[in-house]
Amino acid sequence: MSREEAGGDKRLVAYVVGEQGRRLSAAELRRFLKERVPEYMLPSAFVQLDALPLTPNGKVDRRALPAPDESSLGTEKLVAARTPVEEIVAGIWSELLGLARVSSDANFFELGGHSLLAVQVISRLRDLFHLDLPLRALFEEPTVAGLSGRIEAVERVAPGPDILPITRAQREGPLPLSFAQQRFWFLDQLERDSAFYNMPAVLRLKGDLREDVLERSLREIVRRHEVLRTTFRLIDEQPRQVIARESEIPLVKMSVREIEEPELREQRARALSVGEAREPFDLARGPLVRLILLELGEQEHWLLVTTHHIISDEWSIGILARELAALYAAYSDSEPSPLAELAIQYADYATWQRCWLQGEVLERQLTYWRRQLEGAPSALELPTDRPRPPVQTHRGKTASFELAAGLSLELRGLGHREGVTPFMLFLAAFGTLLYRHTGQSEVVVGTPSANRNRREIEPLIGCFVNTLALPLRMSGARGFRELLGGVRELALDAHAHQDLAFEKLVQELQPTRDLSRQPLFQVMFALQNAPESLVELPGLTLDLLETDTGTAKFDLTLVLSTRAEGIGGAVEYSTDLYDAATVERMIGHFGSLLAAAVADPEQPLSTLPLLTKAEREQLLVEWNETAAVYRECCLHELFERQARATPEATALIFGDERLTYGELNERADRLSLYLARSGVKPGARVGICVNRSAEMIVGLLGILKAGGTYLPLDPDNPRERLSFVIEDAQAELLLTQDALRASLPGDRAKIVSLEALPLDPLPPGEENRP
């Protein structure tokens, strides 16, 4: 089964009951399955049970299944903690990775750790040991023993500083906005009645829904989180947060169950959800969250939750879903809320951020980002299908895709070997794709940072997300492996300086404002380590549906999601700039590039193949089928045929000179007659050294009509080079222009100027000879 761990991550876990109490080791079970199923279908853990726990209805009670420990992974013997620090670190890993026990020599990333979980590990260690421990420490020391030794060494050298805690702010006076909130407030003032920064979520509930329990659960979530009761008003000419003591957010009920055809019913439900997502909010009046319960059938409901980005982010949607599941389960059994009261609220964080991000802290962060972005291109020159409109409209679409399961597995292996996270690996690949499509050796890619690097803000709904502008430099990397190393260092350094709000960075750098594009970067990359989760509740299941609002915040946004069965993705793109076919082609190029990088990480970035198999077939075979049946006819004969058919049509234009087919054919005929009378026999080599002009075409046709072979001579070549070519080819005659005559060796062949050539009239009967 797919088991959800801390933070919403999923992994495949096998629960095994042996016949007659027989027990097999995890290693034996893994070897058995490896011979029978693809590698990506292998469980990450095997938990042996005497019997499967059952519900009163006789079904497997999934909530009663125990969490796997490291012994269930099929790895080496567990090494116990040897110091108190190791015990603490192992305990934190156990909590976040969902393992009962962790060996002191186990590798965090091989146990299923990734960037977001690594941030949470560091956050907890900072709180416990009062150390300013960088994220880099976990990458450099990824075992319990190694990281514990690093902590002890830091403590011996210098005790950790007192990190300014987040405390409850006074509620009597007006409360400030966080930097992110201030940006969204400002954008809302510029674009009144815009729904562009709405955050829609669709939670699908399947089963026997108790609407009264659902409503009670939602009311409790609104009570717990002040930010859901917050509006934003101008007070003393400054935007401020205003928190209502109570807020009644109604659960609006709608139904489409009267539509009999299931496919049409779901289409109507999706249309309603998109329409709801496009309804704007009034930040001053609120509320800034809307709840709609949409009934599709007796056993299926959709809960539409729409918030404004000023009070929420992607992480918050996960919190809402988990709290809803916990509350619904408790209230269904007439139990009180199992959720602990929140120690702080979002307004406390906003107040703390304003106090903390100033002075030396602010300057240190600014210095880093100034240095990183110095000289970076302000615009990505990615080819578009249409000219860029003068003002962004944010109209967009989304194209979804799946990477092949085998490729997903190979990419994970490459990441483990190179010591990089999936985020680092895919960011490097995306940067390479942009480099190959633009030719720019440096590209700036935006990426969202959850910015939940303090434990006390992990359970809060609110807008914590920050945006980082990462400059990817390709010129110094000889191959993909070397680029991975550079991206790893960039990502770790950027994380250490992620607290600087993007709004403050833009304000500091003051890039040239261009309404047609976003400042600093125009493409975005995001990796979702936690896929949409399926949560089981009493009598029903809850899962998160994908939503497409028909908008695009950037030119292109690549979003990847790691799942137990592989890696999926979506590209949100501006329809003002790109056609669907262009985006699909780029997606294909991305897959080809990833496969090539896995096959040969040392291959230079400039030679990594991009074309898909279908594209290669099209270019090399379909578009190259140029075979045709031609008559046995010479070039000048084809020209003569055209001259007979359209003698008055224009054949040649050079500057102000224009010749028809008839005129050009006649001049070439006169020249061929002159050459024949000068002794040019069939097969004779006649040199022609002229600048681009009408005489060049007359000369070539005249030589061919006389039966000769033309020898092109470049007027820019040195005299010695021309002399050698003329002598080597044994040219009998040279055609040229007056201005070039002096540059040709006169002792090798007869030289004739086309401009001064005395051309006799054609003999009688030859006037119309083609």
N, C-alpha and C positions, 0 to 999 in steps of 0.2 A: 504494500500500500504506500501511497504518497503521504509522508508525515510532515506536518508543518512544525517548524522549530521556532525558536525565539526570533523576533523581528520579521516573522512572516515567511521565512525561507522554507523551501520544501526539499526533501530528499526521499529516495526510494528505500524503504525498509521492509525486510522480509521477516515475518513472524512464523516460526517453525515449531510444529508439534511432531515429534518422532514416533514411529510405530513402537508400541510396547515399551515406551519410555526411553527408546534409544536416542542418544545425543551425538550429533556430529559437530565438529568444529566449524567455525565460520570460514576458515581457509578451505576445508573440504567442500563445503557447500558452494563456495565461490568457484572452485575448480570444476565442480559438476555442472554448474550453470554456464560457465564460460564456454563449454563445448557445445552448448545447445541454443544459446541466445546471443544476439549481438551485444557488444560490450556496453553500449549506452543503456541497455535494459538490465544490466546487473545491479542488484540492490547495493546501496552503500553500506548497509549493515544487516546482520542476521541475528535476530533475537530468539533464543530457544525458550519455549514454554512447555509446561506439563499439559496445559489445556488452554484453549482460547476463551477469554472472558465473554460471556453472553449477556444480552439484555433479557428482561422478562419475556420479550417476544421471540426469543430464540435467535436473534441476530447477533453478530459480533459487536461487542461493545468497544468501539474504537477508542473512546476516551479512557477506558481502563487498561489499554495496552501500554506497557512500560516503555520509557524512553531507552534507546540503545545506549550502551556504554562502549568504551573503546575496545573491550574484549570482543565485541560483536562485529568489529570491522575486519577481522581476518588479518590483523597486523601482528607484530612481534609481541612478546610478553610485556605486560604493563610494568613500568618502572615507577615506584612510589615516590612521592615528594620527599625531599631530604632536608628542606629548611622551611621555616614558617612562611617565608616569602613565596616559595614554590607552592605551598599549600594554598595560599591566597590566589596566586595566578591561576593554578589549576582549577580552583573553584569558580573563578570568573569565566574561564573557557568552558567549563561544564555547563554553566548557566546559559551562556550565549549560543553554544553549539548544540545544546540539547542532549548532552552526553552525561551519563551517570558518573563516569570516571574518566580522567585524562592522564595519560602517561607523561612523565616529566621529559621524555625525549621525543614526544610526538610533535609533528610539524603542524602549526595552526592552519595553514592553507591546505594541507593534504587532508585535514579533518573536515574540510568544507568551509573554512573561513574565507572571507572576501573583504573588500575595502570597507563596506559599511559596518560589518561586524568588527573589523579591526579598529575603526574609530570608536566603537562602543567599549572595546577592551581598554584602549588608552584612556578614555573618559573615566572609567571606573578606577583605573590605577592612579590617575591624577588625584581623584577624590580621596582615595585610601592613603596614599603615601605623600600627598602634597608636593608632587613633583611636576615640573613642566616637561613631561616626557613626550618627545615628538613621535608621530606616527611611524617615522622611519625606523625607530628602534625595533618595532615588531617585524618589519621586513628584514632587518639585518640580523635579528635574533628570533627566529620564528618558533623556537621550542620553549616549553615552560622553563626548563633549566637555564637556557640561554638568556631569556628575557628577565628572569629573576636575578641572574648574575649582573645584568645591565642595571637593574634597579638598585641593587645593593651597592654597586660601584658608584653610581650617581649620588646615593645617599652619603657614602663615605667621603666623596670629594666635596660636595656642597649640598647641604640640606635644601630641600625644595622651597621655593618662595610661597608666600601666602597668596593664593590666587583669589582675586576679589570675588566673593560669593554673590549669588543672586538672592536678594532678600525681598520680602514683601514691601511694596511701595505704598505710601499713604494714598488713600482713596478719596480724601476730602477735596483736593484740588484737581485741576485738569491734568491728564496724563499724556506724556509725549508719544509720538509715533516712532516705531523703529525705522531705521533707514529704508528698509524695503517697503514698509507701509507708506512712507512719505512719497516714494517714487510712484506707487500705484495711485495714491491720492492725487498727485500732480497730473498723472496721465488721465485720470478720470475727469479732472477739471478741463483738460484740453479736448477730450472727446466725450462730451456729455451724451448720455443715453446710449453708450456703447456697451456691448456685452462681450467685448473681446477678451477681458480678463476674468470672465466667469470660469469656474471650475466645476464642471458637471461630473457626477458619478452615478452609475446605475447599478444598484445591488439587486440581483435576481434572487427571489425567495421561492423555493419549490417545496411544496408539501402543505400540511395543514397549518395555515397561518392564523394565529390569534391576534387580531388587530388591536384589541385593548392592551395586550402585553407589549406589542410593538410601540404603541403610542406612549405608554408609560416609560419604556426604555429610552425613547427619543427625548422625552421631557427631562429625564435624568441626565442625559448627555449634555443637553443645553444648560441645565443647572450647574453641572460640574465645570464647564468651560466658559469662563467669562467672555472670551473672544467671540463666542457665538451670540452674545447679547450686546455686542459693541457696535456703536456707530461713530462717525467721524464728522466733526463740526469745526467751523472756524471760531476760535475763542481768542480775543485780543489779537486778531489778524494772523493767528497761527493755527494750523490744523491740530486737533486734539482728539484723543480717544474719550468717548463717553460710554460708560458701562451701565446698563440698566440692571437694577436689582433683580427684576424678574422679566421674563419675556415669553410670551405665549406664541410659539411658532406653530401654526396649525398644520395638521397633516391632511392635505387636500386629497380626496379620493376620486379616482376616475376609473373608467372601465372600457375595454375594447372586446370583451368576451362575446358581444353580440355578433361579431364577425366570425362566421363559421369556418372559413378556410384558414388553417393554421398559418400558412405562409403570409397571407394577406393581413392576418391579425398581428403577426410580429412586425411586418412592414409598417403598419399603422402605429404600433407601439414605439417603434424607433423614430418615426416621424414626429410623434408627440414629444419624445425625449429630446430630440434635436431642437424642436420649437421652444421647449422649456429652457434649454441651455442658452438660447439666444435672447432671452428676456433680460433687459438690463436691471441693475440695482441702483437705488438711490443711497449713496453712502451716508448722507446726513440723516435720512429718515429711517432706513433699515426696515425690517431685519435683513441681514446680509446672508441669510441661509433660507432656502425654500425646500419644502418636503412634499412630495407627491407620491401617493400609493396608487400604482396603476395595476388594475386587475386584468390579467389575460385569460384566466380560467380559475376554476375552483382550486387547483393545485399549483398555480403559478401567479406570482405578483412581482412587479418591479417597483423598487423604492428609488425614486429619483431624488438625489440630494445635490442641490446646486448651491455653491457658495461663491463669494467673490474672493479673488486671490489675495486681497488685502487681509483676510482673516484665515487663510488656509493654504496648504500646499499638498503635494502628492503624499508625503509621509502622514499628514493629518487624515487623509482618507483611510489609510490603513488603521490608524488609531480608532477612528469612528467605527469601522467595521468590526474590530476586535471587541471594543467596548459594547457595541450593540449585541454581539453574540453572547458575551458574558452576562449582560443584564437580562437579555431575553431568557437565557437558560435559568437564571436565578428566579426571576419573576414568574416563570412558568411553573416552578415548583413552590411558589409562595414563599420564597426565601428573600432576605434583604439583599441589597447590592453587595457584590463581592469586591467592588473596586475601592481602593483606599482613596481618601480625600487627597486632592492635589496640594502639595506644599506651596507651590507658587503658581502664578498665572502668566499669560502672555504679556500683559501690561507690565508685570514686574521685570520680565526679560527686556522689554523695550526701554524701560527706565534704566536698567543696568547697562544696556548696550550704549546708551547715550553718555553715561558716566565713564564707562571703561574705554571706549574707542576714541581716545583723544590723547593729546600730548605725545609722550615717547612711544606708546603702543601704536598710535595712529601713524606716526612718522616712520617707524620701523616697517610697517606694512606697506606704506606708500613707496618707500625707497625700493623695496623688493620689486613691486609691480612696475614702477617707472623703469627700472633696469631691464626687466623682462620684456617689456613692450617697446623699448627704445628701438626705433628703426623698423618696427614691424609694419607690414602693409595694412593700410586702413580699409582696403577693399579687396575682396576675393574676386579675381577675374575668371569666374566660372562661366563658360559659354551658356547662353540662354537661347530659348526658341523664339523669344520676342523681345523687343526693346524694353528696358526697364521703365515703368511709368514714373512720372515726376514725383508722385506721392504714393507711399505704400497703401494698398487697399486691404491687405491681410486676408485676401480670399485664398483659400487653399483646399487641398484634398490630401488624403492619406493612402499610401500603397503599402500593403502588408506582405510579408514573405517569411519563409522558414529556411534556415540553413540545413543542409543534409545532416542526418543524425551522425553519420560517420565522420563528417568534417567537424561537427561540434565536438566530438570526443577527441579528435586529433588536436584541435585548438586548445582544449583544456590541457592536454599533455604538453604542448609547446609552452603554454604559460607556466606550468609547474617546472619544466626544465630550465626556463629562462628566469624564474623567480619574479614573474610579473602577475598581476591580477588580470582577470578578464577585461576590466575597464581599461587598463593600460594597453593590453594587446589590441583591443578593438579600436581604441583611440589612435594607435599607431597605424593601423590598417586604414582607417578612415582618412587620416592625414595623408597617407600615401596615395589613396584614391584621388583626393583633391589635388595633390601635387601633379599627378599624371594627367588630370583633366585640365589643369590651368597652366602648367609649366612654371608655376611660382615655387621657388625653392623654400619659401617660408609661408606658412598659412596659419591664420589665427582661428581657432575653433573655440566656441563657447561651450561650457558644460555646467550643469547645475550641481551645486554642492548642498547636500542635505543640511549642513551646518548645525547638526545636532551633536556637537562635540562636547557637551556637558550633560552629565547624567540626569540632572534635575529637569532638563527641558525635553528629554526623550518622550515622556508621556503626554506632552501638551499639544493640543490642536492650535495651529497658528501658522503665520507666514515666516518661517525661519530660513527657507531656501535662499541661497546666494548663488550668484553666477560668476564663474571664473573664466577669464579670457586666456587661453593657453596657446602660446606661440610655438608651433611645431616647425623645427628647422631640419630640412632634409639634406641640405648641401653637405653637411659633415658626416653623413651616414653612408658607409660603403654598401651596406646590405640591411635587410629587415632586422636581423638579430642586433646589429649595432644601433639601429633606430629604436628598438625596444628598450635598450639600456638607457638611451637618452630620454625617452618618454617616461620611463620609470623614475628617473631623477627629477624630471620636471613635475610629475604628478605629486611626488612626495614633498618637494619644496613648495608647490602651490598649496598643498593641504596645510602646511605649517604656516601659511600666510592667507588662509581662507577667510579670516574674520573681517577683512576689509570689505565693506559693502560695495557691490558693483556700482551703485549710484555715486558713492564717494570717489571711486576710481575715475569714472567718466567726468565728474566735476573737476577732478585734479588734472587729468590729461587734456581736457577741453578739445576733443577731436572736432574737426570741421563738420558742422552739422549738415546733413544731407537727408532731406525728407524721403528720399527714394530708398534708403537702406538704413539698417540698424548701425549704431556706432560701434567701433572696435572690431566687430565680427558679424558675419551674415549667415553662418551655418552653426548648427548646434549638434552636440552629441550627448546622449544620455544612456546609461546602462541601468536597467532595473534588475537588481539581484533577486528581488522577491516578486515572483509572478502573482497574477490574480489567484487568490487562494479560495479553496472550497472549504467552508466552515460548516460543520454539522451542529444543528440546534435541535432541541426537543421537537420532533415531528417534522422538521424541514431542514433544508440546506440553504446556504447563502454563498453566492459567488459574485464577483465583480465583472461586469460586462464592459467591453471596449466601447468607447463613444467617439464619434467623428462629428465635430461641430462645423466642418467646412471652412476652417480658418487655418492660417499659417502665420506664426509669430516671426519666422525667419524665412530666408530664401529656401533653405533645406534644413530639416531636423531629422537626424537618424536616431531612432530609439531601439535599443536591443534589450531583450528579456531572456534571462537564463532560466530554463525549466529542467525538470528531471528528464524529460524526453529529448531535449535538445535546446537550440537557441532560435528564438523567433525575433522578428524585427518589423519595424514600420518606418516609412519615410513620409514625413509631413512636408509638403512642398507648396510653393506659391504658384497658383495657376495663372497669375499674370506673367510669369517667366517661363514656366516649363509645361510641356505636354506630358501626358501619362506615359506615352511610349518612351520618352527620354528618361524619365525616372526609372521605369522598368529596366531599361538598358543599363543605367548606372547601378542598379541593384545587382544585375547579372555580373557586371564588372567587379563589384565588391566581393561577390562569392568566388569568382575566378582568382582574384588577387589573394584572398585568404587561403585558398587551396594551394596556390603557388608558394606562398610564404611558408606554409607548413611543410611542403615538399622540399624546399631548399631555402632556409632562412638566410643563407649567405648570398643569395642572388641579389645583384644590384637593384635598387628601387626602380631605376629607369627601364629595366628589362623584365620586371615581373609581368607576366601576361595578364591582360585584362579581358580579352575577348572570350565570350562563351563559345561552346562547341557550335551552337546554331549560327552565331555571328561569323565564325571562321568558315563554316560551310557556305554561308551566303557570300562572303567576300571572295573566297578562293575558288568556289565552284559555280554557284548560281550566277553571280555577277561577272564571272570570268568566262562564261560560255560565249565566246566571241567567234567561234568557228562559223564560217559562211562559205558558200560556193560562189566563186568569182569567175568571170570569163577570162580567158587568156588574153589579156589586154594590157597595154602599157599605160603608165600614168598620163603621158601627154596625149594618148589616144582618148582616154576618159575625158580629159579637158576639152579636146576638140569636139567630142560628142556634146558636151554641155554648151560649147560656144555655138554650135549649130542650132541647139534647141532654144537658147535664150541669148541671142547676140547683143541685145540692148540692156540686159541686166548688168548691174554693177558687179565687177569681179574683184577690183582691187582699189583700196583707198590708202593713200599715204600723204599725210599732211593735207595740203590743198589739192593734191593730184588725185584724180579719179579716172579709172579705166573700165570700160565695159568688157564683157567677154569677147565681143567681136574685135575691139581695139587691141586688147592684150594678145589675142590669138594672131592678129595680123602682124604685130611687132615681133612676136616670137617666130613667125614664119619667115619674115625678112632676115632675122638674125640666123636662122637655120640655113637659109639659102647662102648667106655670106660665108658661114662656116664650111659648108659643103664645097663652095668655090675656093676656099682657102686650104682645102686638102684634108679636112676632118673626115675620116672614114668611120664606119660603124665600129664601136669599141674603143675609139681613140679617147685619150684622157685630155679633158679641157679644164684648166684651172679657172676658178672664179673667185676674185678677191674684191669684194665690194662692201660698203656699209649698208645698213638696213635702208632699202629704197625700192622703188618700182623697178629699177634696172636689175635688181637681184632676181626678181621673179621672171622678168623677160629673159635674163641670161640662162636660168635653170631650164625653162621651157625650150628655149632655142637650142641648147646643147642636146637635150633629149630628142627633139624633133630631127636634129642632124644625125642622130644615131650614136652620138658620143656619150662618154661617161663623165659626169661633172665631178670635179675635185674641189671641195670647199676649202678656202684659205682664210684664216682669221687675220684681218688687218692689224690687230693689236699684237700679233706675234713679232718677235725680233726678225730683222732681215735675214740673219743667218738661219733661223729656224724655217722661214719660208723657202729659202734657197734649198735646204736639205729636203724638204717635202716635195718640192717641184722636181728636183733631180731624182729622188727615190721613186716617184710615181711616173717619171718619164712623160711629163705633160708636154704636149706639142704646142699648145697655145694658151695664153692667159687673158681672160676678160677682167677688166678693172674699171676704175673711175679716174678722172683726171687728177683728183687730189691725192690718189694713192699710187699713181704710176711711178713716182720717184722712189717709193719704198720697196719696189719689187726688183729682184735681180734680172737685168735685161739680157744676161748671157745664157740663160737656161732655156728660154722659150720665147716665142713671139708674143709681144704684149699689145693688146688692142683695148682702147677705151670705149666702153659702151656709149658714153655721152657723145663721142666724136666719130662714131662709126658711120661710114657712108653706106647706107642701106639702099640698094637698088630696088626699083619697083618690082613687084612680083610679075613673072612672065604671064602672057595671056592665058586665061583659063585657070590660073592659080589664085585669082583674087579671093575666091571663097573657099580655097582649099583649107580644110581643117587639118 
